[in-house]
Amino acid sequence: MSEIVFAYPKLLLLLLLIIPLVIWYVLKQKAVSAIQVSTIQPLEDIPVSFKEVLSHILFGLRMVVMALLIVALARPQSSNQWENVSTQGIDIVLTLDISGSMLAQDFKPDRLEASKDVAIEFISGRPDDRIGLVVFSGESFTQCPLTTDHVVLMNLFKDIRSGMIEDGTAIGVGLANAVKRLKDSDAISKVVILLTDGVNNQGAIDPITAAELAKAFGIRVYTIGVGTEGMAKYPVQDMFGRIRMVPMEVEIDEETLQQIADITDGKYFRATDNNKLRQIYQEIDMLEKSKINVKEFSRKEEEYIPFVFAAFIILLLDFLVRKTILRSIP
């Protein structure tokens, strides 16, 4: 259901200007000629000419043009009404590690881009869920709160890049931030999907403490360790500013990630390539669904163009008529 609203409704008051213009025009037509005659009886039987009628019609059309342009200036917009609807789904917060190590190229094109692509596929397959996004490295912030507007969410996902915040791996802080986004949710099922490729080395909150906090709020955490077995190539900047690929050992604190999953009744997964990561998300996609209430977003679209177009067509018609049928000969 949609309705028409105006961005600048006060401008519609300008429509009142049409009234005095119409009155002026009528009075002008009734003005008595300065030439005095004894009687106009012989002229009373003369029929009104087509051109005279057409001139009145053109004046009316000019008033219509004025009204159309005033309405266009007020910026009419179509707006979907806010509506509470009941839908099947769960509340999910994707918690993504964006530290420098996520640029390792054991995934294609690298860990971060592969994680983003698979997560976007996951979001596309769950249209009824409220999904949010939290990112972390040395610290954490919320990139997108819980929402059913997945187009906005996916666009924000695409904007993520390594280096947005201080480097490091603060798993506990990232998880705690995700818990904060879910703690007040009224969904029966609340889930955090936490993806990282490293070991917790920063942040004031310990990962296990954050896991206990998630458990207290009934939040299940699925942890994903990203990285191949053994060595992986990382981009490293040398003293001349050039980027070189350097083999480094893959270090993932699988024990801590497993503990987080166990404490919250979740599950730990290890992704060693793009296909395995995609399979993990497909497995998580099989989670049970619960009924939640969501408030639909209100979207507005500009509707002034038809008014401007109509005004242009009428003005063009007015111009053509005055230059042809009503053209006056000097």
C-alpha positions in Angstrom: 0.0 0.0 0.0 1.4 3.4 -0.9 0.3 7.0 -0.5 1.4 10.3 -2.0 3.2 12.8 0.3 4.9 16.1 -0.4 8.4 17.0 0.6 7.4 20.7 0.7 3.6 20.8 1.3 3.6 24.5 2.2 4.4 25.4 -1.4 0.9 24.1 -2.4 -0.4 27.4 -0.9 0.9 29.0 -4.1 -2.1 27.4 -5.8 -4.2 30.1 -4.3 -2.6 32.6 -6.6 -4.6 31.1 -9.5 -7.8 32.5 -8.0 -6.9 36.2 -8.4 -5.5 35.5 -11.9 -8.8 34.0 -13.0 -10.8 36.9 -11.5 -8.5 39.4 -13.3 -9.0 37.6 -16.6 -12.8 37.5 -16.3 -12.9 41.2 -15.4 -10.6 42.0 -18.3 -13.0 40.3 -20.8 -15.9 42.3 -19.5 -14.2 45.6 -19.7 -16.3 48.2 -21.7 -14.7 49.5 -24.8 -13.9 53.2 -24.8 -15.8 53.7 -28.1 -19.3 54.9 -27.5 -22.2 53.8 -29.8 -25.9 54.4 -29.6 -26.8 50.7 -29.4 -25.1 47.3 -29.7 -28.3 45.4 -30.7 -27.1 44.7 -34.2 -24.0 43.0 -32.7 -25.9 40.7 -30.3 -26.7 38.1 -32.9 -23.1 37.7 -34.0 -22.0 34.2 -32.9 -18.9 33.8 -30.7 -16.0 32.8 -33.0 -13.9 29.7 -32.6 -10.8 31.6 -32.1 -12.3 33.5 -29.2 -13.3 30.3 -27.5 -9.9 28.8 -28.2 -8.2 31.9 -26.6 -10.2 31.3 -23.4 -9.3 27.6 -23.4 -5.6 28.5 -23.7 -5.8 30.8 -20.7 -7.3 27.9 -18.7 -4.5 25.6 -19.9 -1.9 28.2 -18.7 -3.5 28.1 -15.3 -3.3 24.3 -15.4 0.4 24.6 -16.2 0.9 26.9 -13.3 -0.8 24.4 -11.0 1.3 21.5 -12.3 4.5 23.3 -11.8 3.6 24.3 -8.2 2.7 20.7 -7.4 6.0 19.6 -8.9 7.9 22.2 -6.8 6.2 20.7 -3.7 7.9 17.4 -4.7 5.2 14.7 -4.6 6.6 11.3 -3.4 5.0 7.9 -3.3 5.7 6.3 0.1 5.0 2.8 1.4 3.2 2.9 4.7 4.9 1.5 7.8 3.4 -1.9 8.5 4.0 -4.5 11.1 4.0 -8.0 9.5 4.7 -11.5 10.9 7.3 -13.5 9.1 9.2 -16.7 9.4 12.9 -16.3 10.3 15.6 -15.9 12.9 17.8 -13.0 14.0 21.4 -13.3 12.8 24.4 -11.1 13.3 27.3 -11.9 11.0 30.6 -11.0 12.7 33.5 -10.7 10.3 37.2 -10.4 11.0 38.7 -7.7 8.7 42.3 -7.8 10.1 45.3 -7.6 7.7 45.7 -11.4 7.7 42.3 -11.7 6.0 44.1 -10.5 2.8 46.0 -13.9 2.6 45.5 -15.5 -0.8 44.9 -19.1 0.2 41.3 -18.3 -0.8 40.3 -16.7 -4.1 40.9 -13.8 -4.5 41.7 -13.6 -0.8 40.1 -14.6 2.5 38.2 -11.3 3.1 36.6 -11.1 -0.4 35.8 -14.8 -0.4 34.1 -14.4 3.0 32.1 -11.4 1.8 30.9 -13.2 -1.4 29.8 -16.3 0.4 28.1 -14.2 3.1 26.2 -12.2 0.5 25.0 -15.5 -1.1 23.8 -16.6 2.4 21.9 -13.3 2.9 20.2 -13.6 -0.5 18.9 -17.1 0.5 17.3 -15.9 3.7 14.8 -13.1 2.7 12.7 -13.5 5.9 15.5 -13.2 8.4 16.6 -10.0 10.2 20.4 -9.9 9.7 23.0 -7.5 11.0 26.7 -7.1 10.4 29.5 -6.5 12.9 33.2 -6.2 11.9 36.3 -6.4 14.0 40.1 -6.4 13.9 41.9 -4.6 16.8 38.5 -3.1 17.8 34.9 -3.6 16.6 31.9 -1.6 15.3 28.5 -2.3 13.9 28.4 -1.9 10.1 24.6 -2.6 9.9 22.1 -3.2 12.7 19.5 -6.0 12.4 17.4 -5.3 9.3 15.1 -7.0 6.7 16.3 -4.6 4.1 18.9 -7.0 2.6 19.7 -4.7 -0.3 21.1 -2.1 2.0 22.9 -4.8 4.1 24.6 -6.3 1.0 25.7 -2.9 -0.2 27.3 -2.2 3.2 28.9 -5.7 3.0 30.6 -4.7 -0.3 32.1 -1.6 1.3 34.0 -3.5 3.9 37.8 -3.5 3.5 40.8 -4.3 5.7 42.3 -1.3 7.4 39.0 0.4 8.2 39.9 0.2 11.9 43.0 -0.5 13.9 44.7 -3.8 13.0 44.7 -6.8 15.3 42.3 -9.6 16.3 39.9 -8.8 19.1 37.6 -11.8 18.9 36.1 -11.2 22.3 35.2 -7.6 21.5 33.7 -8.5 18.2 31.5 -11.2 19.8 30.5 -8.9 22.6 29.4 -6.3 20.1 27.3 -8.9 18.2 25.7 -10.0 21.5 24.8 -6.4 22.2 22.9 -6.2 18.9 20.9 -9.4 19.7 20.3 -9.2 23.5 17.0 -7.2 23.1 15.7 -9.3 20.2 12.4 -11.0 20.8 13.1 -13.8 18.3 13.0 -17.3 19.6 16.2 -18.1 17.8 19.2 -15.7 17.9 22.4 -16.6 16.2 25.9 -15.1 15.7 28.1 -16.4 12.9 31.7 -15.4 13.9 34.4 -15.7 11.2 38.1 -15.2 11.9 41.4 -16.4 10.7 43.6 -15.7 13.8 44.2 -15.7 17.5 42.7 -13.3 19.9 45.5 -10.8 20.7 43.7 -7.5 21.5 40.6 -6.1 23.3 39.5 -5.8 26.8 37.0 -8.6 26.6 38.1 -12.3 26.6 36.4 -14.5 24.0 35.2 -17.0 26.6 33.7 -14.2 28.7 31.9 -12.9 25.6 30.7 -16.5 24.9 29.3 -16.7 28.5 27.5 -13.4 27.9 26.0 -14.8 24.7 24.8 -17.9 26.5 23.1 -15.7 29.2 21.0 -14.0 26.5 20.2 -17.3 24.7 22.4 -16.6 21.7 23.9 -19.5 19.8 27.3 -18.8 18.2 28.6 -20.6 15.1 32.3 -20.0 14.8 34.3 -20.4 11.5 38.0 -20.6 11.3 39.2 -19.4 7.9 42.6 -20.5 6.5 44.3 -23.4 4.7 46.5 -26.0 6.5 50.1 -25.1 6.9 51.4 -22.0 5.0 49.6 -19.2 3.2 50.8 -16.2 1.2 50.3 -12.8 2.8 50.8 -9.4 1.1 53.6 -7.5 2.9 54.8 -4.0 2.1 58.6 -3.8 1.9 60.8 -0.8 2.7 60.3 0.7 -0.8 56.5 0.6 -0.5 56.2 -2.4 -2.8 53.7 -5.2 -2.0 55.3 -8.7 -1.9 53.6 -12.0 -1.2 55.3 -13.7 1.7 54.5 -17.3 2.9 53.5 -17.3 6.6 52.2 -20.0 8.9 48.4 -20.1 9.3 47.5 -19.7 13.0 43.9 -20.1 14.1 42.9 -20.5 17.7 40.7 -23.5 17.0 40.5 -24.5 20.7 39.0 -21.1 21.7 36.6 -21.1 18.7 35.5 -24.6 19.7 34.9 -23.5 23.3 32.8 -20.6 22.2 30.6 -22.9 20.1 30.3 -25.4 22.9 29.4 -22.8 25.5 26.6 -21.4 23.4 25.3 -24.7 22.0 26.6 -23.8 18.5 29.2 -25.5 16.3 32.7 -24.9 15.1 33.7 -25.1 11.4 37.0 -25.0 9.7 37.1 -23.5 6.1 40.2 -24.3 4.1 39.0 -23.1 0.7 36.1 -21.3 -1.0 34.0 -24.4 -1.5 34.3 -25.5 2.1 33.3 -22.1 3.3 30.3 -22.2 1.0 29.3 -25.6 2.4 29.6 -24.3 5.9 27.1 -21.5 5.2 24.8 -24.0 3.6 24.8 -26.1 6.7 24.1 -23.1 8.9 21.3 -22.2 6.5 19.5 -25.4 7.6 18.9 -23.8 11.1 15.3 -23.9 12.4 13.1 -20.9 11.8 10.9 -19.0 14.2 8.1 -16.5 13.8 9.1 -12.8 14.5 7.5 -9.5 13.9 9.2 -7.0 11.7 8.4 -3.4 10.8 8.6 -2.9 7.0 10.8 0.0 5.9 9.1 3.0 4.2 10.6 3.8 0.8 9.9 7.0 -1.0 10.1 7.6 -4.7 10.0 11.0 -6.4 6.8 11.5 -8.5 7.3 15.1 -9.8 8.5 14.2 -13.3 5.0 13.4 -14.7 3.8 16.9 -13.6 6.7 18.6 -15.2 6.3 16.6 -18.4 2.5 17.4 -18.6 3.3 21.1 -18.0 5.9 21.0 -20.8 3.4 19.4 -23.3 0.7 21.9 -22.5 3.1 24.9 -23.0 4.3 23.4 -26.3 0.7 23.1 -27.4 0.0 26.7 -26.3 3.0 27.9 -28.3 2.0 26.1 -31.4 -1.7 27.3 -31.3 -0.6 30.9 -30.8 1.9 30.7 -33.7 -0.6 29.1 -36.1 -4.4 29.3 -35.5 -4.3 32.5 -33.3 -1.4 34.1 -35.0 -2.1 37.9 -35.4 -1.1 39.7 -38.6 0.6 43.1 -38.0 
